[in-house]
Amino acid sequence: MKVSVDIDIAPEEVRKLVGLPDVEAFQRQMMDDIRERMMTGVEGYDPIKLFQPYMAGTMASWDLFQKMLSNVSTTATGGKDDASGRSTDGASPRSK
């Protein structure tokens, strides 16, 4: 036996059914804010400054991630900066 069911439902109704939040108002507000900033700063328009408020947290976490990787690589190499055996603290390998 083969059964097929066709459901005619709009994307908005699916979001409500699944329990996803309605972010349309938030998206509209963000786009209006971006459009307003673009219009007020047409002269000397700088896209980086436009998105800086939205990217500040992201850039800070990326900086933290880079520092973590640097610390891990320094620890993994035994505190040596390069192949010559110089340590990261500036002391020679024999003085330790």
C-alpha positions as CSV (number, residue, x, y, z in Angstrom):
1,M,0.0,0.0,0.0
2,K,1.3,3.4,-0.9
3,V,0.1,6.6,0.8
4,S,1.0,10.1,-0.1
5,V,0.1,13.3,1.6
6,D,0.4,16.7,0.1
7,I,0.6,19.6,2.6
8,D,0.2,23.2,1.4
9,I,1.8,25.3,4.1
10,A,3.6,28.7,4.0
11,P,7.1,29.1,5.3
12,E,5.8,31.4,8.0
13,E,3.4,28.7,9.2
14,V,6.2,26.1,9.2
15,R,8.3,28.3,11.5
16,K,5.4,28.7,13.9
17,L,4.7,25.0,13.8
18,V,8.3,24.1,14.5
19,G,8.7,26.8,17.2
20,L,11.3,29.0,15.5
21,P,11.2,32.7,16.4
22,D,9.9,35.3,14.0
23,V,13.0,37.4,13.2
24,E,11.5,39.4,10.3
25,A,11.0,42.5,12.5
26,F,14.6,42.2,13.7
27,Q,16.0,41.9,10.2
28,R,13.9,44.8,9.0
29,Q,15.2,47.0,11.8
30,M,18.8,46.0,11.2
31,M,18.5,46.7,7.4
32,D,16.8,50.1,8.2
33,D,19.6,51.0,10.5
34,I,22.2,50.0,8.0
35,R,20.4,52.0,5.2
36,E,20.2,55.0,7.5
37,R,23.9,54.9,8.3
38,M,24.8,54.6,4.7
39,M,22.6,57.6,3.8
40,T,24.1,59.8,6.6
41,G,27.6,58.9,5.7
42,V,27.5,58.8,1.9
43,E,30.5,61.2,1.8
44,G,33.5,59.4,3.1
45,Y,31.5,56.1,3.2
46,D,33.5,53.4,5.0
47,P,32.0,49.9,5.0
48,I,34.2,48.8,7.9
49,K,32.9,51.5,10.2
50,L,29.4,50.6,9.1
51,F,29.7,47.1,10.4
52,Q,32.0,47.7,13.3
53,P,29.2,47.6,16.0
54,Y,28.1,44.3,14.7
55,M,31.6,42.8,14.4
56,A,33.2,44.0,17.6
57,G,32.5,40.8,19.6
58,T,33.5,38.6,16.7
59,M,36.8,40.3,16.2
60,A,37.6,40.1,19.9
61,S,36.9,36.4,20.0
62,W,39.1,35.9,16.9
63,D,41.9,37.8,18.6
64,L,41.6,35.5,21.6
65,F,41.6,32.4,19.4
66,Q,44.8,33.6,17.7
67,K,46.5,34.2,21.0
68,M,45.4,30.7,22.2
69,L,46.9,29.1,19.1
70,S,50.2,31.1,19.6
71,N,50.4,29.8,23.2
72,V,49.7,26.3,22.1
73,S,52.3,26.3,19.4
74,T,54.9,27.9,21.8
75,T,54.2,25.2,24.4
76,A,54.3,22.4,21.9
77,T,57.8,23.5,20.7
78,G,59.1,23.7,24.2
79,G,59.2,27.4,24.3
80,K,61.4,27.6,21.2
81,D,60.8,30.3,18.7
82,D,62.6,28.9,15.7
83,A,64.8,26.0,14.5
84,S,68.0,27.6,15.9
85,G,66.8,26.7,19.5
86,R,66.3,30.3,20.7
87,S,63.6,30.4,23.3
88,T,60.8,32.9,23.3
89,D,62.0,34.6,26.5
90,G,65.3,35.6,24.8
91,A,67.6,33.3,26.9
92,S,69.9,30.9,25.2
93,P,69.1,27.2,25.5
94,R,72.3,26.5,27.6
95,S,71.4,29.2,30.3
96,K,68.3,27.3,31.4
